[in-house]
Amino acid sequence: AVEGAIDLEETKPGTSDGGTGLALDTALTLVDWPAGVPRSFQHLGLISSSTPPGVYPGTGHPRAVQFKADDMECLDPGEFLNDTLIDIGALHFQERAREALQRDDLKVHVFGTFFYKKLTAGSQALGPGDGQTSHAERVHQSVKGWTKKVNLFEMDYVFVPIHGSAHWSLAVICHPGNTNSVSDDDGSPCILHFDSLGGGHTTGSVTKKLRAYLNEEYKRKVKDNAITTGICVFGSTTQFNPTSMPGKRMACPQQMNLCDCGLFTLKNMEVLLQHPPKRIEVIPDNGGRHEFHFHGYKDLAYSTDAFHRHDAAAFRMELYK
């Protein structure tokens, strides 16, 4: 299946109600909780203050995530999912999609939640500079360890959980190693942004920060070390900018309260990992716009109601299990 859409790079989020005209309701998750079921996992007897810490998926896993009772209580209706639960959910869905990704010969990397926080920590968190290193270089220095054993430019898709202003969204860097490719079959570099809240994160700001990071990562890992991706050999003038790597704010299910953003972020991640596009083709026009074609992605056009607020309550229970 092929889906086409036209989008400006500097897409701005809409109104706080996601364009529905309905007021956001922080109590909707409570209203939608299944009838007859206690409204907390403590009341269900599944979690208590004495619940021992655990490790998901288990000790010895290279990306194992430690959690405790306080983390699990964030699954209660009306609560925000914290970093630990987003990391556990991301790892779970990536593992569950492993066979599908191997079948489609797609390589995927999922960053942990603290990556983007570290990337956007600001100059004060970076400490004093030496007067010779640029701000972009100092920012990259603070996160370079995240890709010590990973070459992002060999990946088809790179998932980045975004957190800021008590809100979660998801960015997906697509085909980052194809900047200099001359074949349309390789897929076009771009960044997709999935935000379940109309007044959430600004797509232009998110994509700008990720491109700045990729420019430094490219210089350190690819250009300076003469690494090739097997798809193309990078040239010395590679730059990630709105022209070479445009961004798009994607239509996706919208939350109707202020607390379910983490659930929607994980649901978007699950859908993309289970049914990723085989490739994305971006065609620019003369007016500075970009037309996005998603090849082999039958679920791209899933309705914005596909994950309803009623589903969000059940998803909390699914994540617990």
VENDAHU-V679448 format. One record per residue. N is the residue number from 0. RES is the residue in one small letter. SS is DSSP state (H for helix, E for strand, L for the rest). OMEGA is omega in radians with two decimals (none if undefined). D_FIRST is the distance of its C-alpha to the first C-alpha in Angstrom with 1 decimal. Layout:
BEGIN
N;RES;SS;OMEGA;D_FIRST  N;RES;SS;OMEGA;D_FIRST
END
This chain:
BEGIN
0;a;L;3.14;0.0  1;v;E;3.13;3.8  2;e;E;3.14;6.7  3;g;E;3.09;10.1  4;a;E;3.12;13.5  5;i;E;-3.03;17.0  6;d;E;3.02;19.5  7;l;L;-3.14;23.1  8;e;L;-3.04;24.1  9;e;L;3.09;27.1  10;t;L;3.11;25.3  11;k;L;3.07;28.0  12;p;L;-3.10;27.7  13;g;L;-3.11;28.7  14;t;L;-3.07;31.5  15;s;L;3.13;32.4  16;d;L;3.10;31.1  17;g;L;3.10;27.5  18;g;L;-3.09;27.9  19;t;L;-3.07;28.5  20;g;L;-3.14;32.2  21;l;L;3.13;33.0  22;a;L;3.07;35.5  23;l;L;-3.07;34.5  24;d;L;-3.10;36.4  25;t;L;-3.11;37.4  26;a;L;-3.06;38.4  27;l;H;3.14;35.2  28;t;H;3.10;34.5  29;l;H;3.14;37.9  30;v;H;-3.05;37.4  31;d;H;-3.14;34.2  32;w;L;-3.06;35.8  33;p;L;-3.10;36.0  34;a;L;3.07;39.2  35;g;L;-3.14;42.1  36;v;L;3.11;40.7  37;p;L;-2.99;42.9  38;r;L;2.97;41.4  39;s;L;3.14;41.8  40;f;L;3.04;41.4  41;q;L;-3.14;45.1  42;h;L;3.09;46.0  43;l;L;-3.11;43.8  44;g;L;-3.10;46.0  45;l;L;-3.10;43.1  46;i;L;3.02;44.2  47;s;L;-3.12;47.7  48;s;L;3.14;49.5  49;s;L;3.11;50.6  50;t;L;-3.08;47.2  51;p;L;3.06;47.3  52;p;L;3.12;44.9  53;g;E;3.12;42.0  54;v;E;3.09;39.6  55;y;E;-0.08;35.9  56;p;L;3.11;34.6  57;g;L;3.11;38.1  58;t;L;3.14;40.8  59;g;L;3.09;40.1  60;h;L;-3.05;36.4  61;p;L;-3.13;35.9  62;r;L;-3.10;34.1  63;a;L;-3.12;36.1  64;v;E;3.08;36.5  65;q;E;3.10;39.9  66;f;E;3.12;40.1  67;k;L;-3.06;43.0  68;a;H;-3.13;43.7  69;d;H;3.11;43.4  70;d;H;-3.09;39.8  71;m;H;3.12;38.9  72;e;H;3.08;40.7  73;c;H;3.06;38.0  74;l;H;3.09;35.8  75;d;L;3.11;38.2  76;p;L;-3.12;36.8  77;g;L;3.14;37.5  78;e;L;3.07;37.6  79;f;L;3.02;35.5  80;l;L;3.14;33.8  81;n;L;-3.09;35.6  82;d;H;-3.09;34.7  83;t;H;-3.12;35.5  84;l;H;3.08;33.2  85;i;H;3.13;30.2  86;d;H;3.12;31.0  87;i;H;3.13;31.3  88;g;H;3.14;28.1  89;a;H;3.13;26.2  90;l;H;-3.14;27.8  91;h;H;-3.09;27.2  92;f;H;3.07;23.4  93;q;H;3.12;23.2  94;e;H;-3.11;25.3  95;r;H;-3.12;23.4  96;a;L;-3.02;20.1  97;r;H;-3.11;21.9  98;e;H;-3.14;20.9  99;a;H;3.13;17.1  100;l;H;3.11;17.6  101;q;H;3.13;19.8  102;r;H;-3.13;17.5  103;d;L;3.12;14.8  104;d;L;3.14;17.8  105;l;L;3.11;17.4  106;k;L;-3.05;20.6  107;v;E;3.01;21.1  108;h;E;3.11;24.3  109;v;E;3.10;25.3  110;f;L;3.01;28.4  111;g;L;-3.04;31.0  112;t;H;-3.08;31.9  113;f;H;-3.14;35.0  114;f;H;-3.09;33.3  115;y;H;3.08;32.3  116;k;H;3.12;35.6  117;k;H;-3.11;37.5  118;l;H;-3.05;35.6  119;t;L;-3.05;36.6  120;a;L;3.14;40.0  121;g;L;-3.04;41.9  122;s;H;-3.09;44.9  123;q;H;-3.13;47.4  124;a;H;-3.11;45.6  125;l;H;-3.12;45.4  126;g;L;-3.11;49.2  127;p;L;3.11;51.4  128;g;L;-3.13;50.1  129;d;L;3.13;52.1  130;g;L;-3.12;52.0  131;q;L;-3.10;50.1  132;t;L;-3.12;46.7  133;s;L;3.12;44.2  134;h;H;-3.14;42.7  135;a;H;3.13;39.2  136;e;H;3.13;40.9  137;r;H;3.09;42.7  138;v;H;-3.14;39.6  139;h;H;3.13;37.8  140;q;H;-3.08;41.0  141;s;H;-3.10;40.7  142;v;H;-3.03;37.3  143;k;H;-3.14;37.4  144;g;H;-3.13;38.2  145;w;H;-3.11;34.8  146;t;H;-3.12;33.2  147;k;L;-3.11;36.3  148;k;L;-3.08;34.4  149;v;L;2.99;30.9  150;n;L;-3.09;29.6  151;l;H;-3.06;26.8  152;f;H;2.98;26.0  153;e;H;-3.07;24.9  154;m;L;2.99;22.3  155;d;L;-3.13;18.6  156;y;E;3.10;18.9  157;v;E;-3.10;22.2  158;f;E;-3.12;22.6  159;v;E;3.01;25.5  160;p;E;-3.10;27.0  161;i;E;3.09;28.7  162;h;E;3.09;32.0  163;g;L;3.14;34.4  164;s;L;3.10;36.5  165;a;L;-3.11;36.1  166;h;L;3.08;32.3  167;w;E;2.93;29.3  168;s;E;-3.05;25.9  169;l;E;3.00;23.4  170;a;E;3.10;22.5  171;v;E;3.08;20.0  172;i;E;-3.02;21.0  173;c;E;3.05;18.1  174;h;L;-3.08;19.0  175;p;H;-3.12;22.7  176;g;H;-3.03;23.9  177;n;H;-3.07;22.1  178;t;L;-3.09;24.3  179;n;L;-3.11;26.1  180;s;L;3.14;23.3  181;v;L;-3.10;23.2  182;s;L;3.10;20.0  183;d;H;-3.11;16.6  184;d;H;-3.09;15.2  185;d;H;-3.06;17.0  186;g;L;-3.08;15.2  187;s;L;3.07;17.1  188;p;L;3.09;19.7  189;c;E;3.08;19.3  190;i;E;3.09;20.3  191;l;E;-3.12;18.4  192;h;E;-3.14;20.8  193;f;E;-3.11;20.5  194;d;L;-3.06;23.6  195;s;L;-3.13;24.4  196;l;L;-3.09;27.4  197;g;L;3.13;27.6  198;g;L;-3.08;30.8  199;g;L;-3.08;29.9  200;h;L;3.12;29.4  201;t;L;-3.07;29.1  202;t;H;-3.13;26.0  203;g;H;3.13;28.0  204;s;H;3.14;30.6  205;v;H;-3.09;28.4  206;t;H;3.12;26.5  207;k;H;3.14;29.9  208;k;H;-3.13;31.5  209;l;H;3.10;28.7  210;r;H;3.12;28.8  211;a;H;3.09;32.6  212;y;H;-3.11;32.4  213;l;H;3.09;30.0  214;n;H;3.13;32.4  215;e;H;3.12;35.2  216;e;H;3.11;33.3  217;y;H;-3.13;32.4  218;k;H;-3.09;36.0  219;r;H;-2.95;37.3  220;k;H;-3.03;35.0  221;v;H;-3.06;33.6  222;k;H;-3.07;35.9  223;d;L;-3.10;39.2  224;n;L;3.08;38.5  225;a;L;3.12;36.8  226;i;L;3.04;33.8  227;t;L;-3.07;30.8  228;t;L;-3.04;27.3  229;g;L;3.08;26.7  230;i;L;3.13;24.0  231;c;L;3.07;26.4  232;v;L;-3.09;30.0  233;f;L;3.07;30.6  234;g;L;-3.05;32.9  235;s;L;-3.07;35.8  236;t;L;-3.12;34.6  237;t;L;3.07;31.3  238;q;L;3.06;30.9  239;f;L;-3.11;28.3  240;n;L;-3.11;28.5  241;p;L;3.11;26.4  242;t;L;-3.10;25.7  243;s;L;3.13;24.8  244;m;L;-3.12;23.0  245;p;E;3.10;22.0  246;g;E;3.13;21.4  247;k;E;3.02;19.3  248;r;E;-2.99;20.3  249;m;E;2.97;17.3  250;a;L;-3.11;17.3  251;c;L;3.13;18.1  252;p;L;-3.09;20.5  253;q;L;3.10;24.0  254;q;L;3.14;27.2  255;m;L;3.04;30.1  256;n;L;-3.10;32.9  257;l;L;-2.99;34.0  258;c;L;-3.02;33.9  259;d;L;-3.06;30.5  260;c;H;3.14;28.7  261;g;H;3.10;28.9  262;l;H;-3.14;27.2  263;f;H;3.10;24.3  264;t;H;3.12;24.1  265;l;H;3.11;24.0  266;k;H;3.08;21.4  267;n;H;3.11;19.0  268;m;H;3.14;19.9  269;e;H;-3.13;19.4  270;v;H;-3.11;15.8  271;l;H;3.13;14.9  272;l;H;-3.12;16.9  273;q;H;-3.08;15.6  274;h;L;-3.12;11.8  275;p;L;3.03;11.9  276;p;L;3.04;9.4  277;k;L;3.03;10.2  278;r;E;3.10;11.3  279;i;E;3.14;11.7  280;e;E;-3.14;12.9  281;v;E;-3.10;15.6  282;i;E;3.12;17.2  283;p;E;3.00;20.7  284;d;L;-3.06;22.5  285;n;L;-3.09;26.2  286;g;L;3.13;26.7  287;g;L;3.10;25.9  288;r;L;3.13;22.5  289;h;E;3.07;19.2  290;e;E;-3.08;15.7  291;f;E;3.07;13.1  292;h;E;-3.11;9.6  293;f;E;-3.03;7.7  294;h;E;3.08;6.0  295;g;L;-3.11;5.0  296;y;L;-3.05;6.0  297;k;L;-3.06;5.5  298;d;L;-3.10;9.0  299;l;L;-3.04;9.2  300;a;L;-3.13;10.0  301;y;L;-3.03;12.5  302;s;L;3.08;15.7  303;t;L;3.06;18.5  304;d;L;-3.07;20.5  305;a;L;3.07;18.5  306;f;L;-3.04;21.3  307;h;L;3.13;24.4  308;r;H;3.08;27.8  309;h;H;3.13;28.9  310;d;H;-3.08;26.4  311;a;H;3.14;27.9  312;a;H;3.12;31.2  313;a;H;-3.13;29.9  314;f;H;3.07;28.0  315;r;H;3.13;31.4  316;m;H;3.11;32.7  317;e;H;3.14;29.8  318;l;H;3.11;30.4  319;y;H;-3.09;34.0  320;k;L;none;33.5
END
